[in-house]
Structures are given as structure tokens and as C-alpha cells.
Amino acid sequence: MLDLYSFFPYPSFLQIPPFNPVMIMQLAVNGLIDGLFFALMGLGFSIILEGMDLFNFAHGAFYMVGGYITYLVIKNVTPNPIIAIMFSIIIAFIFGYVVDLLMLRPIRRRGGEGWALAGLIGLLSLSVVLENLAILVFGAEYKGVPPYVRGNVVIGGVIIDLQRAVSALIAVMLILLIYLFFKKTKYGRAMRALAQNKELAEMSGVSPGIMYPMIFGLGVCLAAAAGSLLSPLYYVSPTIGAFPGLMAFIVVIVSGLGSIGGLILTGILFGIINSFTAFFYSSEWGYLIAFTIAIMVITFRPKGLFGVRRE
């Protein structure tokens, strides 16, 4: 008798795994924590896309830069993780600011209305440059960062690694700080105005030439912050940013622009999907589901699940 399942390399989703409440809760908690990092990465990607109409396809490379900055600071300057994270965020912001001034600003001036496509190509090229530069400087081997916090706690049979929990808590704090920055500060409101209506913002005195480097630097430093927070959990390598950069793109596409809360919910959704599919089947199923959801959202709701209509 012909066995149809023999043609498929992975178990069918029709095969329901045995129910184990503790295991389900464990996977949900793991997915929640991973989802917060997806949201942090997506927020950086979204800030650049919304504020500059630019797809930052070097986002994963900036994540990698954050990991290496953390590695260098802890190894050569101080083992204090707070200082290492702060170094990573500040240096990444300055780096992003300089990238905009030296590369993106000339592209904007010479590219006219279609500058975003040239900027995207430039950022793709920068991503390749940064990855190969990392190979030349650090080598292709993985670099380990010692844990910021050691140990774990057990709640109702669910094991929570303290390093993951503390890193996730810091990610939430950074997201909250960004929310307050956009709501309460003059520069944050100026960035929001520029994103919502560029012409009206310019008439009100907002200068894109001043705001764009800050917007790009802010997006870059959030990617680097995620790389810094996750460096003790995953080894640092020149290609470590590929998956986080891809997930940032997917989260923003599905969530849409203009809603930080929607971005967080979408990040958590994909974190949980990735956690369950990787455990029961394989990580490839997680990619398949993520891209399928993205295609469906783009097809039926182009502005995203939580996107706010722009003027």
C-alpha cells in the first residue's frame, strides 16, 4: 500500500502532538520572549520605513554590529553588561547618523523622487560590506559573550531562564522609551509629523535634512540593542543578523505602520508561531507560515493588520 506521508520530509500538521499543559506553557513563554525581540527589531525597521520611506535591508547587519560592539566592550573595556549595552546603543546611533550623512543624503540629493530604490541598493551593499568586514576583522568563527545574569526560575513547571527574562525586560523598557520619545519630546513629534505628512511638516518648520539622520540613527541603534541583548544567548558571528533582519521585515509588513502596540502583538504572534513549529516540526515550517501570513496580509490588507492610514 502506498504511504503518502513518505513523500514529505516533515510530519504533517494533521498529526496532532500529545497534549502536555506544562510543555505548551513553556513553548508559549519562550515564544513570548522571542516575540519581544522581534518587536524591538521591527520597531527599528518601522521607524526608518515610516519616517524615510526607506526599506533598511541592512537592518540585520546592524544587529550584528551591536553584537560585536558588546563583545568588544565586555572583552576589552569592562564586564559590566549595562555599560556594554549603553556603548552598543550610543555607538550604533552615531554610526547610523554618519551612514545617513555620508551615503543616504547624497543619494537623496541626486536620486530625486526615486531615491528610495537607490538607497535600498546602497543599504544592501553596505550590509555585504559590513558582513565581510566582520569576517576580516573577527574571523568567521563564532564569538561567545558571557551571560549577563545566570540561573533560572521555575513557575508551575515552566523554566524561565533569567538571562532571557532580563533581556526581554530591557527590550520592553526600550520600546516604552521610544513610545514616550515620540509622544512627549519635540524631536519625536517632529519625526511623527514628517512621517504622516512630509509637505505639511516642512511648512511647519520641520527640516527633513535634520530629522533624517536622527531617524536612521534611531532605527539602527534599536537593531544594535537587540543584537546586544541577545549576544549572551546566541553566539556572535558575521551572519548572525540574517534571521532577525528577516523577521523584522515580516513583522512590519504584517503589522503595518503607525502602531507600536500592533507591532508588539505581531512580534509576539510570530515568536509563538516560531517556538511551536520549531519544537514540533522544524524551523522551516515557521518560515513557511510567517511568509504565508505576510502574503495573505499584503494581498487582502496592504496597510497591515494594525496599520494607520497615512496622509
C-alpha positions in Angstrom: 0.0 0.0 0.0 1.3 3.4 -0.9 2.2 5.6 2.1 1.6 9.2 1.1 3.4 10.6 4.2 6.6 9.1 2.9 6.8 11.8 0.2 7.0 14.6 2.8 10.3 15.2 4.7 8.4 16.7 7.8 5.5 15.4 9.8 2.1 16.5 8.6 0.2 19.2 10.5 -2.7 16.7 10.6 -0.7 14.7 13.1 -1.6 16.4 16.4 1.2 16.1 19.1 0.2 14.7 22.5 -1.1 17.5 24.8 1.1 18.4 27.7 0.0 21.6 29.5 3.4 22.4 31.0 5.2 21.9 27.7 2.6 24.1 26.0 3.1 26.8 28.6 6.9 26.5 28.2 6.7 27.0 24.5 4.3 29.9 24.9 6.7 31.7 27.3 9.6 31.1 25.0 7.7 32.4 22.1 6.6 35.5 24.1 10.2 36.3 25.0 11.4 35.8 21.4 8.4 37.8 20.1 9.5 40.9 22.2 12.9 40.8 20.4 11.1 40.5 17.1 9.1 43.6 18.1 12.2 45.5 19.1 13.8 44.7 15.7 10.6 45.5 13.9 10.3 48.8 15.7 13.7 50.0 14.4 12.8 48.8 10.9 9.4 50.6 11.1 10.9 53.9 12.3 13.1 54.1 9.2 10.4 52.9 6.8 7.8 55.2 8.2 10.0 58.2 8.6 12.0 58.0 5.5 10.0 55.7 3.1 13.1 53.5 3.0 13.4 49.7 3.4 16.5 49.2 5.5 17.8 45.9 4.3 21.0 46.4 6.3 18.9 46.0 9.5 20.3 42.5 10.2 23.9 43.8 9.6 23.3 46.5 12.2 22.0 43.8 14.6 25.3 42.0 14.0 27.3 45.2 14.7 25.5 45.6 18.1 26.6 42.1 19.0 30.2 42.7 18.1 30.3 46.0 20.0 29.0 44.2 23.1 31.6 41.5 22.6 34.5 44.0 22.3 33.4 46.1 25.3 33.0 43.2 27.6 36.3 41.6 26.5 38.4 44.8 26.4 36.8 47.5 28.5 34.5 46.3 31.3 32.5 43.1 32.1 29.6 45.4 33.2 26.7 44.4 30.9 24.8 47.7 31.4 27.8 49.7 30.2 28.3 47.3 27.3 24.6 47.7 26.2 24.8 51.5 26.5 28.0 51.6 24.4 26.3 49.5 21.8 23.3 51.7 21.6 25.3 55.0 21.5 27.9 53.9 19.0 25.2 52.4 16.8 23.2 55.6 16.8 26.3 57.6 15.8 27.2 55.0 13.1 23.6 55.2 11.7 23.7 59.0 11.8 27.0 59.0 9.9 25.8 56.5 7.3 22.9 58.8 6.5 25.1 61.8 6.2 27.8 60.2 4.1 25.7 57.8 2.0 22.0 58.3 2.1 22.0 62.1 2.0 24.0 62.3 -1.3 21.6 59.6 -2.7 18.6 61.7 -1.7 20.0 64.8 -3.3 21.0 63.1 -6.6 18.2 60.5 -6.8 15.2 62.8 -6.9 11.8 61.2 -6.3 13.2 57.7 -6.9 16.0 58.0 -4.3 14.5 55.2 -2.1 15.3 52.5 -4.6 18.9 53.7 -4.9 19.0 53.9 -1.1 17.8 50.4 -0.7 20.5 49.1 -3.1 23.1 51.1 -1.2 22.0 49.6 2.1 22.1 46.1 0.7 25.6 46.8 -0.5 26.5 48.2 3.0 25.2 45.0 4.5 27.5 42.9 2.4 30.4 45.2 3.2 29.8 45.0 7.0 29.5 41.2 7.0 32.7 40.8 5.0 34.5 43.4 7.2 33.4 41.4 10.2 34.9 38.3 8.7 38.2 40.1 8.0 38.4 41.6 11.5 37.0 38.9 13.7 37.1 35.8 11.5 34.3 33.5 10.5 34.2 31.7 13.8 31.6 32.4 16.5 32.3 34.6 19.4 30.8 34.0 22.8 29.5 36.7 25.2 29.2 35.6 28.9 25.7 35.7 30.4 24.6 39.0 32.0 22.6 37.0 34.5 22.9 33.4 35.5 20.3 30.9 36.7 16.7 30.3 36.1 13.4 30.2 38.0 10.6 27.6 37.8 7.0 28.7 37.9 4.4 26.0 37.7 6.8 23.7 36.0 7.8 26.3 33.4 11.5 27.0 33.4 12.4 30.7 32.8 16.0 31.5 32.0 16.9 34.6 33.9 19.2 35.8 31.1 16.3 35.6 28.6 13.8 37.2 31.0 16.1 40.1 31.9 17.0 40.8 28.2 13.3 40.7 27.3 12.5 43.1 30.2 15.2 45.6 28.9 13.7 45.2 25.4 10.2 46.2 26.8 11.8 49.2 28.5 13.4 50.3 25.3 10.1 50.0 23.4 8.4 52.1 26.1 11.2 54.7 26.0 10.7 55.0 22.2 6.9 55.4 22.7 7.5 58.2 25.2 10.1 59.8 23.0 7.6 60.0 20.1 4.7 61.2 22.4 6.4 63.6 24.7 9.5 65.1 23.0 9.8 67.9 20.4 12.1 65.8 18.2 9.8 62.7 18.5 6.7 64.8 17.5 8.7 66.3 14.6 9.5 62.8 13.4 5.9 61.7 13.6 4.8 64.8 11.7 7.4 64.1 9.0 6.1 60.5 8.7 2.5 61.5 8.5 2.7 64.4 6.0 6.1 65.5 4.8 4.9 68.6 2.9 2.8 69.9 5.9 5.6 69.1 8.3 8.1 71.2 6.2 5.6 74.0 6.1 5.5 73.9 9.9 9.3 74.2 10.2 10.4 70.6 10.4 13.6 70.0 8.3 14.0 66.6 6.7 17.7 67.3 6.4 17.9 67.5 10.2 15.4 64.7 11.0 16.5 62.0 8.6 19.9 61.3 10.1 18.3 61.1 13.6 15.6 58.8 12.3 18.1 56.5 10.7 20.4 56.5 13.7 17.4 55.7 16.0 16.4 52.7 13.8 20.0 51.5 13.7 20.5 51.7 17.4 17.4 49.6 18.1 18.7 46.9 15.9 22.1 47.1 17.6 20.3 47.0 21.0 18.6 43.7 20.1 22.0 42.3 19.0 23.5 43.4 22.3 20.7 41.9 24.4 20.7 38.6 22.5 24.5 38.2 22.3 24.8 36.2 25.5 22.0 33.8 24.3 23.4 33.3 20.8 27.0 33.3 19.5 28.1 36.4 17.6 29.1 35.9 14.0 29.2 37.8 10.8 25.9 36.3 9.6 24.0 36.3 12.9 21.8 39.1 11.8 20.2 37.4 8.8 17.3 35.8 10.7 16.5 38.8 13.0 16.6 41.2 10.0 14.2 39.0 8.0 11.8 38.7 11.0 11.9 42.5 11.4 10.8 42.9 7.8 8.0 40.3 8.2 6.7 41.8 11.5 6.5 45.3 10.0 4.8 44.1 6.8 2.1 42.1 8.8 1.6 44.7 11.5 1.7 47.8 9.3 2.9 51.3 10.2 1.8 53.7 12.9 1.0 51.4 15.8 3.7 50.3 18.3 1.1 48.2 20.2 0.3 46.4 16.9 3.9 45.8 16.3 4.4 44.3 19.7 1.4 42.0 19.2 2.6 40.9 15.8 6.1 40.2 17.1 4.7 38.1 19.9 2.5 36.2 17.4 5.4 35.3 15.3 7.5 34.4 18.3 4.9 31.9 19.5 4.5 30.5 16.0 8.2 30.1 15.6 8.5 28.5 19.1 5.8 25.9 18.5 6.7 25.0 14.9 10.4 24.7 15.7 9.7 22.3 18.6 7.0 20.1 17.0 8.2 20.2 13.4 11.1 22.3 12.2 12.2 25.9 11.9 11.5 25.7 8.1 7.8 25.4 8.9 8.0 28.6 10.9 9.4 30.4 7.9 6.7 29.0 5.7 3.9 30.1 8.0 5.4 33.6 8.5 5.8 34.2 4.8 2.3 32.8 4.1 0.8 35.1 6.6 2.7 38.1 5.1 1.5 37.2 1.6 -2.1 37.0 2.8 -1.9 40.3 4.6 -0.3 42.1 1.7 -3.0 40.7 -0.6 -6.1 41.4 1.5 -5.0 44.3 3.7 -2.0 46.1 2.2 -1.6 48.6 5.1 -1.2 45.7 7.6 -3.3 44.4 10.4 -2.8 47.4 12.6 -1.6 50.0 10.1 -2.7 53.6 10.4 -3.7 55.3 7.2 -1.1 58.0 6.2 -1.9 61.3 4.5 
